Amino acid sequence: MTSAVAALWSARTSLRILVRRDLAVKYQQSLLGYFWSLIEPLGMGLIYWFVFGVLYSGATRRHLGEAAGSYPLFLITGIFAWMWASSALTEAANALTGQSRLITTMNLPRPIFPIGRVAGRFAEYLAGLPILVAIAALYAAHGKIHPGWNLLALPLAVAVQFTLLVGLALLLSAGNVLMRDIERIMRLVIRLLFYATPIIYPLNLVRDSGMPGWLKVAYELNPLVGIFQLHHAIWYPDEFPDARLLTVTVVGSGLVLALGWWAFHRLEPAVLKEL
């Protein structure tokens, strides 16, 4: 694993070129270009704010805590992070099948291709951060939020989410070459994950619900739950995951990365043969 990491580090320039190429191809012949990476999450945020912030505002506010007065910020923070996760997982599934000629002709570490998809979508997330900060500044100016030490949750959230997504990308990209159904299954899984993680609703809504205890425990075993709590904690300190949830999130993400790394290199000969 050490030699593989060293090989990836030596190919970091190639990774940067792949990310730039993917972004250029994605937005070529597009009038708005990179603005599409902002328009979609903002549009989603507007829709969910109307449903849960206007139509069902009473039920929503009861569980939001200090985020009750700035629900649009709560929404957009989760949706921006979700767009990075969902886009990365969707594109990671075909990271190898969609670049088979490049993979078989270039002498590059193969993990660089799925990792490049995660890094490319991370670049889009970074492009949206100024918008997020501007909205947060408006609420801070009106005394609705009080940024402080909790801003340190941002680098932790990004690091843990990047770790989890790389592990999943390695698993999905290798598996999809050998079983093409994975790409189709992921479309359904991603839709389910959106509602099975606290993106548009607070975690307390689940904890205070009448769900069976074992189901609540299973719900919080999903590393994305703690990751999105970290994202929300950037502006709302009371959303910071407790020690148990934070441990599950960090350890779970690390295990997924280790599993993805092991599975990718174990399947690599069969993948190359199939490609």
C-alpha positions, 0 to 999 in steps of 0.5 A: 500500500505504501508503494501504491500511495507513493506511485499516486503521489508521483502521478499528482501532475497527471491527476491534476491534468485529468481533473482539468480535462474532466471539468473542461469536457463537462462544461464545454459548449455551455453558456453558463459553464461552472455556474451550473455547479451553483445553479442546481444546488441553489434551485434544489435548496429553493424547492426544499425551503418552500416545502419544509420552510414554508408549507411545513414550517411549524414541524420543521422549526420544532426540531431545528434548534438554533438553525430555525431562524436560518433554515435556508443556510441549513439546507444549502450547506447540506445540499452543496455537500450532497452534490459533491457526494452524489456526483462523485459516486455517480461518475466514479461508477464509470470512471474505468469503463468510460476511459478504457482506451486511456487506461490501457495505453497510459502508464499511470496508477489506475486508482488515479482515474476514480480518484480524479472523479472525486477530486473533480467534484470537490473542485465544484464544491470549492467553487460554491463555497463563496456563495455559502459564505456570502449567505452565512455572512448575511445571517451573521450580520442579522444575528441569526448565526454566530460563527466561531470555533465551529468553523473548524468543522469544515476541514474535518468534514471535507477530509472525512468526506473525501476519505469516504468518497475515495474508498467508495469510488475505488469499489464502484469503479472496479466493480462496475467493470465486472458487473455493469449493473452497479452503475444502474443500482447506484442511481437508486441507492443515491436517491435513497441516501439523499433521504436517509441522511440528515441533509434537508432535516435535522438529525434530532428529527430521527432521534425523537421519532417513534422509530425502533431503537435498532433502526435508529442505531442502524441509521447512524452507522451510515458514515454520511450521517456524521459527515453531514452533521459536521457540515451543518456544525460549521454554522450551528455548534449544537449540530456537531456529532457526539463522540459516538457518532463522530467515532463511527463516522471517522472509523467507518470512512477509514474502513471503507477507504481500506476496503476500497483500496484492497478490493481495487488492487485485488480486482485490477488484473481482472479489470484490465483483462475486461477492459 
